[in-house]
Amino acid sequence: MAGCGAPGPLPGPSDPGSALGEEEEEDEEPSLGCDGDLEVNPYDGLPFSSRYYELLRQRRELPVWTTKYSFMEHLEGSSGIVLVSGPPGTGKSTQIPQWCTEYALSLQFAHGLVACTQPHSLAALSLSLRVADEMDLNLGHEVGYCVPHEDCCTAETILRFCSDEMLLREMTSDPLLRQYGVVVLDEAQERTVPTDALLGLLKDVLRQRPALRLVVVTAPALEPRLRAFCGDPPVVRVPGHSPPPQLLYREPLARGRVATACQAVLDIHRRQEPGHVLIFLASEQEISECCAAIQTEAVALSPALGPLLVLPLHPGVGRAAQRLYEAPEESRERRVIVTHWLGDSSFSLGTVRFVIDSGLELRSVYNPRIRAESQVLRPISRSQAESRMQRAAGSPPGTCLRLYSEAFEQRLPPSPAPHVSETSLSRLVLLLKRLDIADMGQCDFLDRPAPESLMQALEDLDYLAALDDDGNLSEVGIIMSEFPLDPQLAKALIASCEFDCVEEMVSLAAMLTASPCFVPPSTHLEEAVALRRRALLHPNGDHFTLINIFNAFQQHAGDEGWCRKHGVGVEELRLAGTVRAELLEVMRRIELPVSPPAFGSDANTLNIQRALISGYFLKIARDIDGSGNYVMLTHKHVAHLAPACGYLLRPPPRRPPPWVLYHEFTISQDNCLQVVSEIQPQMLVELAPQYYLSNLPPSEGRDLLMELREKMVAAEDVLPGPEPLAEAAGREAVEGDVCVLQ
């Protein structure tokens, strides 16, 4: 498969399938091109390859294939919305988009192209690979994908797979999505914030564009609610695989869920029972532990049992997820796919015969009262448990091993919580305001967000000067909405234009957007890597360290060897480079000034701190006892510096900074502040909105800030034309050897 750096033809993810041309609706087998004229692909005008027919045979065996005629009939009708309901692994995610493309082709794309959304970027990428293969087309030409920081589409693209977030952002510039004739919202049961928002927004678009077709694909558990929400549209029900799998229950061993899952895999392999294994665990950490444990134990197994290939599946694996669908190197190879909630949708393997389900998931749940996320380990829902069990359905029937009791199953909630009830809504509200939805009550949600979450989001945007007196977007808010960033980071980036530190802030924004760049080194290299990494630490804090690392990576021309020596991830830093280029392009497009680089100077250090405070004054903490016990200004939770914080790693140990600005605080077992830099309280008083400071909850920190503000106001009244207090505070800090660059 050509285009976008994609590999050659891959069997790809999820349910195989497609149908091209009316001849495929007939019962007889299509000509394989061996006799007479070759059949021509209607999308590129080239003869079909032999692989196309090979995959066509597989697609005809999918349960969804039996519904094609009914689906096309409803799509051609006048309802506007078609609901498709079916269990996982039945072919919905690959066949439905292709059938929609056939429909658009029959109209000569008069109403537009086809877009298919996925809740997860990795699924959109994998599905585009598979579908392009099935359609006998090149990825990046007629079939493409568009996910955050990667656009593999051209003017030729007629079927676009994208993350739901990208389509929602696209609506800010094209509210009626006029370039699309069909929109497919896949995996609606995932209940992500963008998918839920798109459901409501597209219902309104349909009233203004009757020719648009909206296809909503979901698991059976959510079908009744979606039918009521969408106004009782026609429903296409996809049958599941049969017979159902054997269901077993087993309490975890004393060593825990991971050890129990590993033992079950080894037992299956020793019995030489055919079929691949799919394991559902709670978190990425458990996935890593499980993969390492199985690989260690597999070394001692008899070679006669055949190879055991262990494959992790989570958002961090990127393109490596395609290994799931590559042809095995030998016929006896058994694959063990270890995943978490990501494997609940969009990824299928027809040869999975064993499912091991831990019954738990680790999720981040946002608390608007304290503006922080909590890491919550909780049971999955009954609908998730049923979906996971269905992965082992088929002929011959497989086995689903649940690492919990039947009594535990009875206590599971019926369905997962919608993400809109567990996520910060500031970014969503900013986008909806950009769509001229002044009142959130105008946007229809399957589950309405909690009033407290909406009020907190509006309050935060007001503090950031993103709203005017009427509650609409201000000029600053409009500019903030142009950036694919959280509002606080977008505001800090905009402020950097005023403080002449754009080059540094755009690098920092890119590093904060990309995944954490530090990777754990091998045990025997820990000391050497720690010594080299220490050289990258910046005395002014973690934000400056991230800029240091990015600059050093660029200076070494992205050398992988340099990354290994310093324990940083080359892929993460390359992604940061891509994000940085995108942000600079946005700034040029909306004509924001870009100042020249000045990293390392005292003035530049103070300017970066100013820009950060302008966006992150809501994330300030104060050391209450001089020993590193930090209390948040906006609430009274106590937190500590993370073990990887530069202030703890730089020798010799120094007293923790009294006031810090942090990027992230998650309530977990250790309650750590992530990415921390020291600030001066004078700068906070000068740059934060005065009504924000007045609204802080009573605390010693608030009293200190209010007292400092009174002194500053008094000084302004007495001294004619004083220099800016932030500069004075900064110079005192430098003279006091608190923030001296090394």
C-alpha positions in Angstrom: 0.0 0.0 0.0 1.5 3.3 -1.0 1.2 6.7 0.5 1.8 8.3 3.9 4.6 6.0 4.7 2.2 3.1 5.1 3.5 -0.4 4.8 2.6 -2.7 1.9 -0.8 -4.5 1.8 -1.8 -5.4 5.3 -4.8 -7.5 6.4 -5.5 -4.6 8.9 -7.8 -4.3 11.8 -11.2 -5.2 12.8 -13.8 -6.8 10.7 -12.7 -7.3 7.0 -14.9 -6.2 4.2 -16.3 -4.1 1.5 -18.6 -4.3 -1.5 -17.8 -2.7 -4.8 -20.3 -2.5 -7.6 -23.7 -4.0 -8.1 -22.3 -7.3 -9.2 -21.4 -8.0 -5.6 -25.0 -8.0 -4.5 -25.7 -11.0 -6.7 -25.5 -14.5 -5.3 -23.0 -15.9 -7.8 -19.3 -15.5 -7.3 -17.7 -12.7 -9.2 -15.4 -13.4 -12.1 -11.8 -13.6 -10.9 -10.5 -12.1 -14.0 -9.1 -15.3 -15.5 -11.6 -15.5 -18.3 -12.5 -12.6 -20.6 -12.1 -9.0 -19.6 -10.8 -8.0 -16.2 -13.2 -6.1 -13.8 -12.2 -2.5 -13.3 -12.1 -0.7 -9.9 -14.6 2.1 -10.3 -12.6 4.4 -8.0 -9.3 4.4 -9.8 -10.1 2.8 -13.2 -7.5 0.0 -12.7 -8.2 -3.8 -12.9 -8.8 -5.5 -9.6 -5.9 -7.5 -8.2 -6.1 -11.1 -7.2 -5.8 -10.0 -3.5 -9.1 -8.0 -3.9 -10.9 -11.2 -4.7 -9.2 -13.1 -2.0 -10.4 -10.5 0.6 -13.8 -10.4 -1.1 -14.3 -14.1 -0.3 -13.5 -13.4 3.4 -15.8 -10.4 3.5 -18.7 -12.4 2.2 -18.4 -14.7 5.3 -18.9 -11.8 7.7 -22.2 -11.6 9.6 -22.6 -7.9 8.5 -22.7 -9.0 4.8 -26.2 -10.4 5.2 -27.5 -6.9 6.0 -26.0 -5.1 3.0 -29.2 -4.9 0.9 -31.2 -3.7 3.9 -28.6 -1.1 4.8 -28.3 0.3 1.2 -32.1 0.5 1.0 -32.3 2.6 4.2 -29.4 4.8 3.2 -31.1 5.6 -0.1 -34.3 6.4 1.7 -35.3 9.8 3.0 -34.9 9.4 6.8 -31.4 11.0 6.9 -30.2 8.8 9.8 -29.5 5.1 9.7 -28.7 3.2 13.0 -26.5 0.1 12.7 -26.4 -2.2 15.8 -24.3 -5.3 16.2 -21.7 -7.0 18.4 -18.0 -6.5 17.9 -16.1 -8.4 15.2 -19.0 -8.7 12.8 -17.6 -6.5 10.0 -19.4 -3.2 10.8 -16.3 -0.9 11.0 -14.9 -1.9 7.6 -18.0 -2.7 5.6 -20.3 0.2 6.5 -17.9 3.0 5.3 -17.3 1.2 2.0 -21.0 0.7 1.4 -21.5 4.4 2.1 -18.8 5.2 -0.4 -20.7 3.1 -3.0 -23.8 5.2 -2.2 -21.8 8.4 -2.7 -20.3 7.1 -5.9 -23.8 6.3 -7.3 -24.6 10.0 -6.8 -21.2 10.9 -8.4 -20.3 12.4 -5.0 -22.8 15.2 -5.8 -23.5 15.8 -2.0 -19.9 15.3 -0.9 -17.4 12.7 0.3 -17.6 10.1 3.1 -16.2 10.6 6.6 -16.0 7.9 9.2 -15.1 8.8 12.8 -13.5 6.7 15.4 -13.2 7.4 19.1 -9.5 6.5 19.0 -6.8 7.8 16.6 -5.1 4.4 16.5 -8.3 2.7 15.3 -8.8 5.3 12.5 -5.3 4.7 11.3 -5.6 0.9 11.4 -9.1 0.8 9.7 -7.9 3.0 6.9 -5.1 0.6 6.2 -7.5 -2.4 6.1 -10.2 -0.7 4.0 -7.7 0.6 1.5 -6.4 -2.9 1.1 -10.0 -4.3 0.7 -10.9 -1.7 -1.8 -7.7 -2.3 -3.8 -6.7 1.3 -3.5 -3.7 3.2 -2.2 -3.8 4.7 1.3 -3.4 8.4 1.0 -5.2 8.7 -2.3 -8.8 7.5 -2.6 -8.7 6.3 1.1 -7.1 8.4 3.8 -7.0 9.1 7.5 -6.9 12.3 9.5 -5.9 12.1 13.2 -4.3 14.7 15.5 -0.9 15.7 14.1 -1.1 13.5 11.1 -3.2 14.1 7.9 -2.9 11.4 5.3 -5.5 12.7 2.9 -5.3 14.5 -0.5 -7.7 16.1 -3.0 -8.3 12.6 -4.4 -9.6 11.2 -1.1 -13.2 10.1 -1.2 -13.3 8.0 2.0 -11.7 9.7 5.1 -11.2 7.9 8.4 -10.7 10.4 11.2 -10.8 10.7 15.0 -14.1 12.2 16.3 -12.1 15.1 17.7 -10.8 16.1 14.3 -14.3 16.1 12.7 -15.6 18.2 15.6 -12.7 20.7 15.1 -13.5 20.7 11.4 -17.0 22.0 12.2 -15.6 25.2 13.6 -14.5 26.2 10.1 -17.4 24.4 8.2 -20.4 24.1 10.6 -22.5 22.3 8.0 -19.7 19.9 6.9 -20.6 20.7 3.2 -17.7 18.6 1.8 -19.3 15.4 3.1 -22.3 13.6 1.8 -22.2 10.8 4.3 -20.9 10.9 7.9 -20.4 7.6 9.8 -20.1 7.9 13.6 -18.6 4.5 14.5 -18.4 3.0 18.0 -21.0 5.4 19.4 -21.2 3.2 22.5 -17.7 4.4 23.5 -19.5 7.7 24.6 -16.5 10.0 24.1 -17.1 13.7 24.5 -16.5 14.5 20.7 -18.8 11.6 19.6 -21.6 12.7 22.0 -21.2 16.3 20.8 -21.3 15.3 17.1 -24.5 13.3 17.6 -26.3 16.4 18.8 -24.7 18.8 16.3 -25.3 16.6 13.3 -29.0 16.3 14.1 -29.2 20.0 13.6 -27.1 19.9 10.5 -29.5 17.4 9.0 -32.3 19.9 9.3 -30.4 22.4 7.2 -28.9 19.7 4.8 -31.6 17.1 4.1 -29.3 15.4 1.5 -26.7 14.6 4.2 -26.7 11.0 5.4 -25.7 10.2 9.0 -24.9 6.6 9.9 -24.5 5.8 13.6 -22.9 2.5 14.4 -23.2 1.1 17.9 -23.2 -2.0 20.1 -26.7 -3.5 20.9 -26.7 -2.2 24.5 -27.0 1.5 23.4 -29.4 0.9 20.5 -32.7 1.7 22.4 -31.3 5.0 23.7 -30.0 6.0 20.3 -33.2 5.2 18.6 -35.1 7.5 21.0 -32.4 10.2 20.7 -32.4 10.2 16.9 -36.1 10.2 16.5 -36.7 6.4 15.8 -34.7 6.0 12.6 -34.5 2.8 10.7 -32.3 0.2 12.4 -30.0 -2.4 10.7 -29.3 -5.2 13.2 -26.2 -7.2 12.5 -26.2 -10.8 13.7 -23.4 -12.0 16.0 -21.0 -14.9 15.5 -22.3 -18.3 16.6 -22.1 -20.4 18.6 -21.3 -18.4 21.7 -18.2 -19.1 23.7 -17.8 -21.2 26.8 -17.9 -18.9 29.8 -15.6 -19.6 32.9 -15.1 -17.7 36.1 -12.0 -17.8 38.2 -10.9 -15.8 41.2 -7.5 -14.2 40.7 -4.5 -15.8 42.4 -3.0 -14.2 45.5 -0.2 -12.8 43.3 -2.8 -10.7 41.5 -4.7 -10.3 38.2 -1.6 -10.1 36.0 -0.1 -13.2 37.3 -3.4 -15.1 37.0 -3.7 -14.0 33.3 -0.1 -15.0 32.6 -0.7 -18.4 34.2 -3.9 -19.0 32.1 -2.0 -18.2 28.9 0.8 -20.6 29.7 -1.7 -23.3 30.5 -3.5 -22.8 27.2 -0.2 -22.9 25.3 1.0 -26.1 27.0 -2.3 -27.8 26.2 -1.7 -26.8 22.6 -5.3 -25.7 22.1 -5.5 -23.8 18.8 -6.3 -20.1 18.5 -4.9 -16.8 19.6 -5.5 -15.2 23.1 -6.9 -11.8 23.9 -6.3 -10.4 27.4 -8.1 -7.4 28.9 -6.3 -5.7 31.8 -6.9 -2.5 33.7 -4.0 -0.2 32.6 -1.0 0.3 30.4 1.2 -0.5 33.4 -0.5 -3.9 33.8 -0.2 -4.5 30.0 3.6 -3.9 30.2 4.0 -6.1 33.3 1.9 -8.9 31.7 3.9 -8.8 28.4 7.2 -8.9 30.2 6.1 -11.8 32.5 4.8 -13.9 29.6 7.9 -13.3 27.5 10.1 -14.3 30.5 8.1 -17.5 31.1 7.9 -18.4 27.4 11.7 -18.8 27.3 11.5 -21.9 29.4 8.7 -23.6 27.3 9.4 -26.4 25.0 10.1 -25.3 21.4 7.8 -28.1 20.3 4.8 -26.1 21.5 5.5 -23.4 18.8 6.4 -19.7 19.2 4.4 -17.4 21.5 4.2 -13.8 20.1 3.1 -11.3 22.8 1.7 -8.0 21.4 0.6 -5.0 23.5 -2.3 -2.9 22.3 -2.7 0.6 23.8 -2.5 4.1 22.4 1.2 4.3 23.0 2.1 1.5 20.5 1.2 3.6 17.4 1.8 2.0 14.1 3.1 -1.1 15.8 -0.6 -2.1 16.3 -0.6 -3.3 12.7 1.5 -6.3 13.8 -1.7 -7.8 15.0 -2.7 -8.3 11.4 0.5 -9.3 9.7 0.7 -12.8 8.4 2.3 -15.2 10.9 5.9 -16.3 10.3 4.9 -19.9 10.8 1.6 -21.7 11.1 2.0 -22.8 14.7 2.6 -19.2 16.0 0.2 -18.2 18.8 -0.5 -14.6 19.4 -1.3 -13.1 22.8 -2.8 -9.6 22.5 -2.6 -7.8 25.8 -4.9 -4.7 25.9 -7.3 -2.6 28.1 -10.3 -0.5 27.2 -8.9 0.2 23.7 -9.5 -3.4 22.7 -13.3 -3.0 23.5 -13.9 -1.7 20.0 -12.5 -1.3 16.5 -9.9 -4.1 16.8 -10.8 -7.7 15.9 -9.0 -10.9 15.1 -11.2 -13.7 13.7 -8.7 -16.3 15.0 -9.1 -15.3 18.7 -10.4 -18.3 20.6 -9.5 -17.4 24.1 -10.5 -14.2 26.0 -9.2 -13.4 29.5 -11.1 -10.6 31.1 -9.8 -9.0 34.4 -13.1 -7.1 34.8 -11.4 -3.8 35.9 -10.3 -0.6 34.2 -8.2 2.4 35.3 -9.8 5.6 34.2 -9.1 9.3 34.8 -12.2 11.0 36.3 -12.2 14.8 36.4 -13.5 16.6 39.5 -14.7 20.1 38.6 -14.7 21.3 42.2 -11.0 20.9 42.6 -10.0 21.1 38.9 -8.1 17.8 39.1 -8.3 14.3 37.8 -8.4 11.2 39.9 -7.0 7.8 38.8 -9.9 5.4 39.5 -9.6 1.7 39.4 -13.2 0.4 38.9 -15.2 -2.5 37.5 -16.2 -2.5 33.8 -19.8 -2.5 32.8 -22.0 -5.5 31.9 -22.1 -4.3 28.3 -18.3 -4.2 28.2 -18.1 -7.7 29.7 -20.6 -9.0 27.1 -18.7 -7.3 24.3 -15.4 -8.9 25.4 -17.0 -12.3 25.7 -18.2 -12.0 22.1 -14.6 -11.7 20.9 -14.3 -15.5 21.4 -17.6 -16.4 19.6 -17.5 -18.2 16.3 -16.9 -21.7 15.0 -15.4 -23.6 16.7 -16.6 -21.9 19.8 -13.9 -20.3 22.0 -13.6 -19.7 25.7 -14.0 -16.6 27.8 -12.2 -16.7 31.2 -13.4 -14.0 33.6 -11.1 -13.3 36.5 -13.9 -12.5 38.8 -16.9 -14.3 40.3 -20.5 -14.5 39.1 -21.5 -12.5 42.2 -19.1 -9.8 41.1 -20.6 -9.8 37.6 -24.1 -9.2 39.0 -22.8 -6.0 40.7 -21.4 -4.5 37.4 -23.1 -1.3 36.2 -25.3 -1.9 33.1 -23.3 0.5 30.8 -20.1 2.6 31.0 -20.3 6.2 32.2 -20.4 8.7 29.4 -17.1 10.6 29.2 -18.9 13.9 29.2 -19.7 13.3 32.9 -16.0 12.6 33.7 -14.0 15.0 31.7 -13.1 18.7 31.9 -15.4 20.5 29.5 -13.4 23.7 29.0 -12.1 22.7 25.6 -15.6 21.5 24.4 -17.3 24.7 25.6 -14.7 26.8 23.8 -15.4 24.9 20.5 -19.1 25.1 21.0 -18.8 28.8 21.6 -16.9 29.1 18.4 -19.9 27.4 16.7 -22.0 30.3 18.0 -23.8 28.1 20.5 -23.9 30.7 23.2 -26.1 28.6 25.5 -25.0 25.0 26.1 -28.7 24.2 26.5 -29.0 24.7 22.7 -26.7 21.7 22.1 -28.5 18.3 22.4 -26.6 15.6 24.4 -27.5 12.0 24.9 -26.6 12.6 28.5 -26.5 16.2 29.5 -23.3 17.4 31.3 -23.5 18.2 35.0 -24.4 21.8 35.6 -21.4 22.1 38.0 -19.0 20.9 35.2 -20.4 23.4 32.7 -20.2 26.3 35.3 -16.6 25.4 36.1 -15.7 25.4 32.4 -17.4 28.7 31.8 -15.7 30.2 34.9 -12.3 29.0 33.7 -12.8 30.5 30.3 -13.9 33.8 31.8 -10.8 33.9 34.0 -8.7 33.3 30.8 -10.4 36.3 29.2 -11.9 34.0 26.5 -15.5 35.4 27.1 -16.9 38.9 26.8 -19.5 40.4 29.1 -22.3 38.7 27.2 -20.8 35.3 27.5 -19.7 35.0 23.9 -16.2 34.5 22.7 -13.9 37.5 23.0 -11.2 38.2 20.5 -8.8 36.3 22.8 -11.2 33.4 22.9 -11.5 33.3 19.1 -7.8 33.1 18.8 -7.6 30.4 21.6 -10.1 28.3 19.7 -7.8 28.2 16.6 -5.2 26.2 18.5 -5.6 22.4 19.0 -4.6 22.9 22.6 -6.3 23.0 26.0 -7.5 26.6 26.7 -4.9 27.2 29.4 -2.0 26.3 27.2 -3.5 28.2 24.3 -3.7 31.3 26.5 -0.1 30.9 27.6 1.0 30.7 23.9 -1.0 33.8 23.0 0.6 35.6 26.0 4.0 34.7 24.7 3.4 37.1 21.8 3.2 39.9 24.3 6.2 38.8 26.3 8.5 38.1 23.3 9.1 34.4 24.0 7.1 32.7 21.3 10.0 30.5 20.1 10.4 29.0 23.5 6.7 28.8 24.4 5.8 27.0 21.1 8.5 24.4 21.8 7.1 24.0 25.4 3.5 23.7 24.1 4.6 21.0 21.7 6.5 19.1 24.4 3.5 19.3 26.8 1.1 18.1 24.0 3.3 15.1 23.0 3.5 12.1 25.3 5.9 12.3 28.3 9.4 12.1 26.7 11.3 10.2 29.4 11.5 6.4 29.0 12.8 4.0 31.7 16.3 2.7 30.7 17.5 -0.8 31.1 18.5 -1.7 34.7 22.2 -1.9 33.9 22.1 1.5 32.3 20.1 3.4 34.9 23.1 5.1 36.5 24.7 6.2 33.3 21.4 7.5 31.8 20.6 9.3 35.0 24.0 11.1 34.9 23.5 12.2 31.2 19.9 13.2 31.8 20.9 15.3 34.8 22.9 17.5 32.4 19.6 18.4 30.6 17.9 19.6 33.8 17.3 23.3 34.0 17.6 25.2 37.3 14.4 27.2 36.7 12.2 24.1 36.6 10.7 21.3 34.5 9.1 23.6 31.9 12.5 24.9 31.1 14.0 21.4 31.1 11.5 20.4 28.4 12.6 23.3 26.2 16.2 22.2 26.9 15.5 18.7 25.8 13.7 19.7 22.6 16.5 22.1 21.7 19.2 19.5 22.3 17.2 17.0 20.2 17.1 19.4 17.4 20.8 20.2 17.7 21.6 16.5 17.4 19.4 16.3 14.3 17.0 13.8 15.9 19.7 11.3 16.5 18.3 8.0 18.0 21.6 7.2 19.7 21.5 10.5 21.6 17.9 9.7 22.7 18.9 6.3 24.0 21.9 7.7 25.9 19.7 10.3 27.6 16.7 8.1 28.3 14.2 10.1 26.1 11.8 8.8 23.5 12.7 9.5 19.9 9.1 9.1 18.7 7.8 11.5 21.4 10.3 14.1 20.4 9.6 13.7 16.7 5.9 14.1 17.5 6.7 17.3 19.4 8.5 18.6 16.3 5.4 17.9 14.3 3.1 19.6 16.8 5.5 22.6 17.0 5.3 23.0 13.2 1.5 22.9 13.3 1.3 25.5 16.0 3.7 27.9 14.2 1.6 27.4 11.0 -1.6 28.4 13.0 0.2 31.5 14.3 1.3 32.5 10.9 -2.1 31.9 9.4 -3.8 34.2 12.0 -0.8 36.6 11.8 0.4 36.4 15.4 4.0 37.8 15.8 6.8 35.2 16.3 9.7 36.6 18.3 13.3 35.4 17.7 14.8 32.8 20.1 16.5 34.0 23.2 16.5 31.0 25.5 19.0 31.2 28.3 18.9 35.0 29.0 17.5 36.3 32.3 14.9 38.4 30.5 13.7 35.4 28.5 13.4 33.3 31.6 11.1 35.9 33.2 9.1 36.3 30.1 8.5 32.6 29.9 7.3 32.6 33.5 5.0 35.5 32.7 3.5 33.7 29.8 3.0 30.5 31.8 1.3 32.4 34.7 -1.0 34.1 32.1 -2.4 30.7 31.2 -1.8 28.6 34.3 -2.6 30.9 37.3 -5.3 28.4 38.2 -2.6 25.8 38.8 -0.4 27.3 41.5 0.7 25.6 44.7 2.5 26.8 47.8 4.9 24.9 50.1 3.3 25.3 53.5 6.1 24.0 55.7 9.3 24.2 53.7 9.5 20.4 53.3 7.7 20.0 50.0 4.1 19.7 51.2 2.3 21.8 48.6 -1.3 23.1 49.0 -3.2 24.1 45.9 -4.5 27.7 45.9 -7.9 26.7 44.4 -8.5 24.0 47.0 -6.9 22.5 50.0 -5.5 19.2 48.7 -1.9 18.5 49.6 0.5 17.3 47.0 4.2 16.6 46.5 6.7 16.9 43.7 6.9 13.9 41.4 10.0 11.7 41.8 11.1 12.7 38.3 10.9 16.5 39.1 14.1 18.3 38.3 14.2 20.0 41.7 14.6 16.6 43.3 17.1 15.2 40.8 19.6 18.0 40.8 22.5 17.5 43.2 23.0 18.6 45.9 19.4 18.4 47.3 18.0 21.9 47.7 15.0 23.3 49.6 11.8 22.9 47.5 10.7 26.2 45.9 8.1 28.0 48.0 5.7 28.8 45.1 5.3 26.6 42.0 3.3 26.5 38.8 2.4 23.0 37.8 1.0 21.5 34.6 -0.9 18.6 36.0 -2.2 17.3 39.3 -3.7 13.8 39.5 -5.2 12.5 42.7 -3.7 9.0 43.0 -1.7 7.1 45.5 1.2 9.6 45.6 -0.7 12.8 44.8 2.1 14.3 42.7 2.5 17.5 40.8 3.7 16.9 37.3 5.9 19.4 35.4 6.7 22.0 38.0 8.5 25.4 37.8 9.1 28.0 40.5 7.3 31.4 40.3 7.4 34.6 42.3 4.1 35.5 44.0 4.5 39.1 42.9 4.2 38.0 39.3 1.0 36.0 40.1 -0.5 39.1 41.7 0.4 41.2 38.7 -0.8 38.9 36.0 -3.7 36.9 37.4 -7.2 38.5 37.2 -7.9 40.4 40.3 -11.4 38.9 40.7 -9.8 35.4 40.5 -7.5 36.2 43.5 -10.5 37.6 45.4 -12.5 34.4 44.7 -9.8 32.1 46.1 -11.0 30.0 49.1 -9.7 31.3 52.5 -6.1 30.1 53.1 -2.8 31.5 54.3 -1.7 31.6 50.7 -4.6 33.8 49.7 -4.0 36.1 52.6 -0.3 36.5 51.6 -1.3 37.3 48.0 -4.0 39.8 49.1 -1.4 41.5 51.4 1.1 41.6 48.6 -1.5 43.2 46.3 -2.2 45.9 48.8 1.5 46.7 49.1 1.9 46.8 45.4 -1.1 49.2 45.0 0.2 51.4 47.8 3.7 51.5 46.1 2.1 52.5 42.8 0.3 55.4 44.6 3.5 56.6 46.3 6.2 56.0 43.6 5.8 57.9 40.3 6.2 55.8 37.2 7.5 52.6 38.9 9.0 49.8 36.7 6.7 46.8 36.2 6.6 44.8 39.4 7.2 41.5 37.6 10.5 42.9 36.3 11.5 44.0 39.8 10.5 40.7 41.3 12.4 38.9 38.6 15.5 41.0 39.1 15.4 40.4 42.8 15.1 36.7 42.2 18.2 36.7 40.0 20.2 38.8 42.4 19.2 36.5 45.2 20.6 33.5 43.3 17.2 31.8 43.2 16.9 31.5 39.5 20.4 31.7 38.2 20.9 30.0 34.8 23.8 27.6 34.6 
